[in-house]
Amino acid sequence: MMLRFTTVQANVMKASDDFTKNYEAFKSFLNEIGYTGQPIAELSQEEAAKLVSEDGIFGVKQTSERIANFVINGSAGDEDRMRAGREGMLEGFKMAQEMWGGELPEISQQTMQKATEMVDVAMSELGFSILDKEA
């Protein structure tokens, strides 16, 4: 019985450590993208709605810009890297949808559409066709 108690206690301690690490990583991520407001879990419904509004930091406009700029800037103007980034963006969206268990909320769909359009415009401006070369 003592062995089981010790094992359970060790597992609880590990889970607590994992949660703390994940929570710190999440806070760091929020800080990196410019969110310096109060903790997400402490927001009122009205405050949360502002964050996902049209002009909010987690709204379609700002989120799609962060996603697209990551791909565009990460490619450094290289066509193959930009294509790979675009494909990774779409694959990530597909994976999120599968994890969600169906269609993602409308805000997510709009965000991915806007981010894809931004990458496509950047590709076009650099003289790259948005069509897959191998298609």
C-alpha positions in Angstrom: 0.0 0.0 0.0 2.9 2.4 0.8 4.4 1.6 -2.6 1.1 2.6 -4.3 0.8 5.8 -2.3 4.4 6.7 -3.1 3.8 6.0 -6.8 0.6 8.0 -6.9 2.4 10.9 -5.0 5.2 10.8 -7.5 2.8 10.9 -10.5 0.9 13.8 -8.9 4.2 15.7 -8.4 5.3 15.0 -12.0 1.9 16.2 -13.3 2.2 19.3 -11.3 5.7 19.9 -12.6 4.4 19.3 -16.2 1.5 21.7 -15.7 3.8 24.4 -14.3 6.2 24.0 -17.2 3.4 24.1 -19.8 1.7 27.0 -18.1 5.0 29.0 -18.1 5.5 28.1 -21.8 2.0 29.3 -22.5 2.6 32.6 -20.7 5.9 33.0 -22.6 4.1 32.4 -25.9 1.5 35.0 -25.1 4.2 37.5 -24.2 6.1 36.8 -27.4 3.0 37.6 -29.5 2.4 40.8 -27.6 -0.3 39.8 -25.2 0.5 41.4 -21.8 -3.0 41.5 -20.4 -4.4 39.7 -17.4 -4.2 35.8 -17.3 -6.6 34.3 -19.9 -8.4 32.2 -17.3 -9.3 35.3 -15.3 -11.0 37.2 -18.1 -14.6 38.0 -18.1 -16.7 37.0 -21.1 -16.7 40.6 -22.2 -13.0 40.9 -21.9 -12.4 37.6 -23.8 -14.8 38.8 -26.6 -12.7 41.9 -27.1 -9.6 39.8 -27.6 -11.2 37.8 -30.4 -13.0 40.8 -31.9 -12.0 42.2 -35.3 -9.3 44.4 -33.8 -8.4 42.1 -30.9 -5.0 40.4 -30.6 -6.6 37.0 -31.1 -9.0 38.2 -33.8 -8.9 37.1 -37.4 -6.8 40.1 -38.6 -3.9 39.9 -36.1 -3.8 36.1 -35.9 -3.8 35.6 -39.6 -1.0 38.3 -39.9 1.1 36.5 -37.4 0.7 33.1 -39.2 1.3 34.5 -42.7 4.2 36.7 -41.6 5.8 33.6 -40.0 5.7 31.8 -43.3 6.6 34.9 -45.4 9.5 36.0 -43.2 10.7 32.5 -42.6 11.0 31.8 -46.3 13.3 34.8 -46.8 12.0 35.0 -50.3 12.8 31.4 -51.3 10.0 29.9 -53.3 10.5 26.3 -52.1 10.5 27.5 -48.4 7.5 29.6 -49.0 5.6 26.7 -50.6 6.6 24.4 -47.7 5.5 27.0 -45.2 2.2 27.4 -46.9 1.7 23.7 -47.0 2.6 23.4 -43.4 0.1 26.1 -42.5 -2.7 24.2 -44.3 -1.6 20.9 -42.8 -1.6 22.4 -39.3 -5.1 23.6 -39.8 -6.2 20.2 -41.0 -4.6 18.6 -37.9 -6.3 21.0 -35.6 -9.6 20.2 -37.3 -9.0 16.5 -36.7 -8.1 17.1 -33.1 -11.3 19.2 -32.7 -13.3 16.4 -34.1 -15.0 18.2 -36.9 -15.1 21.7 -38.4 -13.3 24.3 -36.5 -15.2 27.4 -35.4 -15.9 30.1 -38.0 -13.2 32.4 -36.6 -10.6 29.7 -37.1 -11.7 29.1 -40.7 -11.7 32.8 -41.4 -8.2 33.1 -39.9 -6.8 30.3 -42.0 -8.4 31.7 -45.2 -7.0 35.2 -44.5 -3.5 33.8 -43.7 -3.5 31.7 -46.9 -4.6 34.7 -49.0 -1.7 36.8 -47.5 0.9 34.1 -48.3 -0.6 33.7 -51.8 -0.4 37.5 -52.4 3.3 37.5 -51.2 4.1 34.6 -53.5 2.4 36.4 -56.4 4.3 39.6 -55.6 7.6 37.6 -55.7 6.6 36.2 -59.1 5.8 32.7 -57.8 2.7 30.9 -59.1 0.4 29.9 -56.3 -0.3 26.7 -58.2 1.7 23.6 -57.2 4.5 23.0 -59.8 3.9 19.3 -59.6 0.1 19.4 -60.1 
